[in-house]
Amino acid sequence: MSLSASTTRRRAVVTAVAVILVAVAVTVWVGFGRVLLGWPGTIGQILSITVAPIALVLLGTAGLSLSAAIQRGHSIRPALVALVLAVVSGIGFGATVPEITAEGVRSLLAPTGEEWAVEMTIALCNPLGIVYLGTSIATLVFSRLAVRGPRVDTESGHEPGVG
């Protein structure tokens, strides 16, 4: 069963829009999450001009590449797995990034500023940030490879030559 050109085009556009909207939402969460919680500070400002725009460009470009891959009938599974990992780690990163306030250091997972909770969020923050940027890069790489990749057999849902 072959998909019509208009159905394929619609799927491609919906995928691109969805990926870009998710990229914007996660970027806003990472860059401005502490402001949304009422804890504006220097760490949020630094993230909003460094990490957030980089991740937005990576994931936004990946969304456009995924759209092109869908239009060509190519498999996008690896890129979608990397995208889900990037989104989950980005949400976790945004939740664990501490902010220095007048009352002390705070984060979403340590709103009261208890020392053990702050230490835990700081310990989680750096690895989650690295995973967030790494999987954002992987999403872009996999989506660009998908544009050139093998076509998917529309009847079986598998790539040619695969089970």
MITOR-300992 format. One record per residue (C-alpha): x, y, z; residue in one letter. Coordinates in steps of 0.25 Angstrom, whole numbers, plus 5000, padded with zeros to 4 digits. Example, Ala and Ser with C-alpha at 12.3 -4.5 7.8 and 13.67 -1.06 7.14 Angstrom:
BEGIN
504949825031A/505549965029S/
This chain:
BEGIN
500050005000M/500750134995S/500450265002L/500050374992S/500950494990A/499950584998S/499950495010T/501450485010T/501550635008R/500650655020R/501350555029R/502650625025A/502150765029V/501450715042V/502750645046T/503650775043A/502650865051V/502550765063A/504050755064V/504250905063I/503150935073L/503750825083V/505150885081A/504651025084V/503950975096A/505150905102V/506051015098T/505151115106V/505051015118W/506651005118V/506851155116G/505751215123F/505251115133G/505751185145R/505151315141V/503751245139L/503951195154L/504251335159G/505751315160W/506351395150P/507851405151G/509251395144T/509251245141I/507951265133G/508451375125Q/509751305122I/508951175117L/507951265109S/509051325101I/509951195100T/509351055101V/507951095097A/508251155084P/509151045080I/508150935083A/507051005076L/507851015063V/508250875064L/506850815067L/506150915057G/507150875046T/506850735049A/505350755048G/505550815034L/506450695030S/505450595036L/504350665027S/505250645015A/505550495018A/504050465020I/503750535007Q/504750435000R/504250315007G/505450295016H/505450225030S/505550325041I/505550235053R/506950265058P/506750415058A/505450395065L/506150315076V/507250425078A/506150535078L/505350465089V/506650455097L/507050595094A/505650645099V/505650555112V/507050595115S/506750745112G/505550745121I/506450675132G/507550785130F/506550895131G/506050835144A/507350815150T/508150945146V/508351025159P/508051175161E/508751265171I/507651345177T/507551445189A/507151325198E/508251235193G/508451135182V/507151075176R/506650985165S/505350915162L/505850785169L/506350875181A/505350985183P/505551005198T/507051005196G/507350885205E/508850855204E/508750705200W/507650745189A/508550855183V/509750755183E/508950655176M/508350745165T/509750805163I/510250655161A/509150625151L/509250755144C/510550745137N/510350605131P/508950635127L/509450755120G/510550675112I/509550575108V/508550685104Y/509550745094L/510150615090G/508750555086T/508450685080S/509650665071I/509350515069A/507850555065T/508450655054L/509450545049V/508450435048F/507350525041S/508450575031R/508750425029L/507350395027A/507150485016V/508250405008R/507750275014G/507050155009P/505550155005R/504550085014V/503649975008D/502350035010T/501649905011E/502449835021S/503049965028G/504449905027H/505649955020E/505949875007P/506849755010G/506449755025V/505549645031G/
